[in-house]
């Protein structure tokens, strides 16, 4: 039990007078991305109130660093996040906290060792080649579902050592159903009990059952195969905590679902939106193709080539700045805390948005412009630590962030040597700020083959 804050406590400024608290919640629900942008310049910490709960919006990298690094043990995921995520991925690395999370993280970390990720680079290139072989010259395609299928191939082989392409359509529908349900739980503090057979609940249960069946089947087959191999599942089967604890079957399923859903969807969205941005900026696309021609000379890229492709890295960083997979985050204070002189009482939810942070003109001039060159000459070292954080940060930085960045760069380096991408005229694709950021209505593009001389 914590003492109530004293009258002399420093509180962050409220939103404009006359705006009822329920209006703040409705305003957020109507336009989450715009909501964070509108309040980004109203102070380092802005006090709001959602459904009877105090929420402090954090608008500086220093405040976010305090939550994610300096006092991260005091800020677990809030109840809304936990309810939404646990419904899908159970008690996995994503949803756990404290000592349980620390043990799980240490058990799984070897699965993301640099040498293993290097071995997985060829998987990404192979998946890109398979995708290119299915392209018809000049035919329009929707980049988002196409990249979802491509990254599913990568995740299935690197995670399970399996090929799930025959089940791609079924898995895509299942993932869509469970992610929509998770977003509904996150957006709706008061909802019907899980046992009420609404159409949405039925779709969710059917989708989750389909995902469980696939994961359980590949885990059982991987057990029979034996040996650690070069897939993450094999290493997780071998992993154990310092006290000798192994992952149970239920824990394995939860972690596999976490990695499959999170790694698959975020990487696919980032790839699709990167292709869109390159298609809308032909000069940038041509500059990247020139770098690829100079360094690779038409051969397939490898992980060892990535340090020699700085412009490719700049393109990906700029794409992730404009369209960060983790577009917003929130935590809850377990104990009273102070942040830059502001009292944060126990039970207070703190929230921030990378979408807004990445559009801070003081760090990123012309923030809405796609300018990969801004990342040249060490921009990331010159700006505050959390001014740019597309995958979060601190001890709970997304465990698969390095793998995702590797896959995105290798796929781009593979396909851009063979294809020129064009976008349809019109406004930018609408994005859906769901559990992760993703296109709402697809991204129509056209792919045309390029000659080796281009």
N, C-alpha and C positions, 0 to 999 in steps of 0.2 A: 504494500500500500504506500502510495507516494503522497506527500503533502501537497495541498493545492498551492498554486503559485501565488505569491504575495501581490498586493495591489501595486507595489513598486516595481514589479517585474517589467522588463522591457519587452513589449509585444510588437510584432511587425505591424505595419499599417494595414487597416482593413481596405477592402475594395470600396469603390465610390459609394457615398451615402445614398440610401434609397434603393439599393439593389438587394432584394431579399436573398437569404441564403439558398433557398430552393432554386432561385433564378441562376445562381452560380453553377449549380449542378446541371440544370437544363441547358445553360449556355455551353458548358463543357460537352455535354452529350451531343448537342447539335453540331459542334465543330471543334473537336479536341485540339487539332493542330493550330487553328486560329486562336483558340482560347489561350494557349500558352504564349503565342506571339503577342497577343494584345496586352498581356500583363508582364512581358519580359522586361520592360523598362520602368516598372513602377517601384523598384526597390530590389535590394539583394534578396530579401525574404518578404513575401506578400501573403497576408493571412486571408484565407477563404474558409467557407464552411459548406460541406457536402453532406446532405442527409444526416444532419445532427453531429457530424464529425469535423473537428478542426483539421484543415489541410493547409500546410505552409508550402507555397510555391518557391522553389529555390532558383534564383536567376543568375548566380555567379559560379564560376568554376571552383572558387575557394569554398563556398558552402557545400557544393557537391563532393569535393575532395574530403571535407570533414566527415560526411556521411559514409562515403565509400571506402575511405582509407583510415583517417585519423581515429575515428570512433566507430568503425564498421560493426563491431560486436554489439553495439547498442541499437542497431537498425536492421532488424530482419524484415523480410517481405511482409507487407500489410495483409490484413484479413481478406480483402477483396482479391488480391493477387493469389494468395494461397488457395482460396476456395476455387478460383478459376483453373489454376494450373494443376492442383491435386486431382481435380476431376478427370484430367486427361492423362497426366504422367505419374500420378501417385506420389509416393514418398521418395522422389529422386533427388539428384544433386541440385536441380533447379529449385526445389521447394523446401529443402531442409535448411537448418540453421545450427549455429553453435558447434559443440563437439561432434555431434552426429555428422554435420556437414563436413567438418574438417577431416574426420576419418574417411568419409566417402571420397572426398577430393583427393586425398593422398593415395587411396587405393586405385583411383582411375587415372591419375596423372601420368603414369608410365605409358598408358595407351596413346598419349599424345606426344611422345618423345620425338625429337626432331628427326632421328633416323627413320622412324616408322612413317612419319608424315612424308619424308622424301620418297619412300617406297610407294606411297599413295599418289604421288604426282603423276605417275604413268597411267593410273586409273582414270584421272581427270582427262588426260589427253586422249586416251582411248575412247572415253564417253563422248568427247567433242568430235572425234573422227566418225563415230557411229552416227551422231546427229547430222553431221555434214553429208554423210552418204545418203541420207533420206531427203535432202533438199532438192526441190525442183527449181530450175533456173527461172528467176524472175517471179516466182510464186509468193504471194503474200502469206504470212503466218502470224500467229499470236505468240509473241516471245515468252509470255509468262508460263503458260502450260507447257510449252516446248522446253523451257529451261527447268521446269519442275520435273519433267521426265528425265532430262539429262542428269540433273543432280540426284535424282532417285537412284539412277544407275551407279553413280559415284558413292553415295552413302551406303547402298546395299552391299557393294563389294568391299568398301573399306571397313564398314561396321561388321558385316556378317560374313564376308567372304562368299557372298551368294549373288545370284543374278535374279532380280525380281522384275525384270522388264515385262514378263508375261502378266504380272499382276499390277502393272503400273496404273492402269485405269481404275481398277478397284481400290487400290491404295490411295489414289488421288481423291476419289469420292469420300473415302473413309476419313482421310485427314481433313478435308474441307468440312465435313460434318462435325468432327470433334473440335476443330478450331473455332467454328462459328458458335458452338455451344459454350466453349470457354470464354469467348468474348462476351456472350450474353451474360454469363455469370459475373464477369468483371464489371460490366456496365450497369447491371441491375442488382442493387444491394438487396432487394426483397424480391424473391422469385418463388415459383411453385416448388414443392418438394420433388425430389428426383423420381419418386415413384409415380407421380401423376403422368399418365400416358399421353402427353401432348405430341403432336407431330414432330416438334423439335426434339423432344426427349427420346422419341423412338428412333429418329435418325441418328442421334448421338449414341444411343446404346448399340445400334447396329454397326455404326462406324467404329466404335471402340472395340466391339467384339471382333470385327474383322482385323483390326490392327493387332489385338492380342493373339489371334489365331496365327497370323503371319510370324510374329515375333516368337511365340512359343514353339512353332514348327522349326524355325531356323536355329533357335537355341538348342533344341533337342538334337537336330542334325549336327550342329557344331560340337556338342558333347560327344557324340558317337565318333566324330572324326578325330578328336583328341589333338593335343599339341597346341602351342600358342599361335603358330602361324603368323601372318602379317596383318590380320584383321583385328579390329578393336575388341570384338566379342571374345576372341580367343584369349586376349590379354586380360580381359575382365574376368573370364572364368578362372584364370590363374591367379588373379590379384587377391591379396589378403591384407588385412590391417596388421599393425604392429602386434596386436594381441592375438593374431592367428585367425581372426574372423574372416570368413569368405562371404561373398554376396549370395544371398538366398535366391531362389528362382524368382520370387516376386520382386526382389530388388533388381535383379538382372533385367527383368521385363521393364521395370520403371526406367532404368537408366537407358536401355535400348530405345524405348519410346521417346525419351527426352532427346537423345542424340539424333534419332531419325527425324522427328518432327521439326525440332529447332534447326538442326544443321541443313536439312533438306529445304525447308521453306525460305529461310533467310538468305541462303546462298542463291537460290533460284530467283528470288525477287531482286537481289543485288545484281545478278547477271543480266536479267531482263532489262532493268532500268539503265544499266551501263550501256547495253547495246542501243537502247533508245537514245540516250544522250549522245553517243557517237554518231548515230544515224542523223540526228538533228544538227550535228556540227561536223560537216564533211571535212573541214580543214583539220580539225583535231583527229578525226579518223585517219586522214591521209598521213598526218605526222606520226601517229602511232604505227601505221603500216610501214612507214619508212624506217622507223627504229627496228621493227621486227625483221625487215629485210636485211638491214645492216648487220644485226647481231646473229640472226638465225639462218639467213640465206636460203629460206624455203624449207628447212628441216623442222622437225617437231621440237617444241620447247621441252626443257627439263627443269626440275627444281633448281639445278645448278645455274641455269641461265637467268633466273629471276633478278639477281643483283645487277646484272648487265642490262636490265630493261627498266631504267628509272622512269621513263615517260609512261610506261604501262602502269607502274605503281602510282604515279601522280593521277592518272585517269581514274583508277579505282578509288583512290582517296577522295577525289573530288565528287565522284558519284555517291560514295557513302556519306559525304558531307551533306549533299542535297537530299539524299534518300537513306537516312540511317536505319538499319534493320531494327535496332532497339530505339524507337522514336521517343519513348518516354519511360520513366521509371518512378517507382515510389517505394518508400520504406516507412516503418512506424517506430517511434522512439519507445524503447522498453523502459528507460529510466529518464528522469529529468536531465536536460542537457542545455548547454549554451552554445550558440553558434554566432560568432561575430557580434557578441554582446546581446543577442536575442535569446530569450528564454524559450526552450522547446519542452513543454511539459510532457511527461510520460503519457503515452497513448495518442500523441499527435502524429498524424500522417504527414510526411514530407514528400514532395513530388517535384519533378523537373522534366524538361523535354529536350532531348538532343536536337529535335527539329528546330526549336527556337535557339538553342545554344549555337548551333552551326550556322545560324543566320545573323549572328552578332557582327554588325558592320565594323566594329572597332578591331576585330580580329580578321574578318573576311570582307574586305571592301567589295562592293557590288555583290552582296551575298546571294542574290538569286541567279547570278550568272554562272555558267559552267566554264570554269577556267582552271584546267589542270595545272597550268604553269605556276599558279600561286603556291604550289607545294614545293617548287624548286628552292634550292638554297636553304633547306632546313627550316621551313615555316613551322613544322610541328614542334621543333625544339624551342622556337621563339615565343609561341603563344602559351598561355597558362595550361596546366596539365589536363584539365577537364573541359577546356574550350572545345575540344574535338574528342568525342568518345562514342563512335558508332556501335561498339559492342559492350558498352559499360566500362567498368574499370575497377581497380583495387583488387583485393584478394578474391573477389567474386567475379572478376573478369570472365566473360564467356569462355569456357574451357576449349571450345572449338573455334575460337576466333582465328587463330593462326592457320588452321586447316581451311577455313572458309576463304581467307584472303589468298591462300595458295591456289585453291581451286579456281577462284574467279580469274586470277591473272593468267593461269595456264590455259583456261578455256578461251579467254579473249585472245591470247597469243596464238592459239591454234586456229581459231575460226577466222580471225581477221587476215590471216595470210592467204586465205582462199576465197573469202567473200567480202563484198562491199555492201553495207546495210543502208537502207533508205527508210525514212519514216513518212507516214502520211501527214499532209499539212493539217494544221489545226492546233488546238490548245494541248498543253502537256497532259499526259494521262492522269486521271484522278487516282489518288492513292487512298487506301483504307487503313486508318490507324487502328488495327486490331491488336492482338497480342504482340505481333510484329507488324512492321510496315510492309504492305504489299499492294500491287495494282488492284484497283477495284473492278475495272471493266476490260482488262486485257491491254496489250500493247501491240497493235498491228505494225509489222515491219515487212520489208521486202529484201531478199538476199540475192545479190547478183555476183556471179563468179568473177574473180580478177585473174589476170594473167600473171605469170611469175615475174614479168618485167615491171609490173606496176609497183 
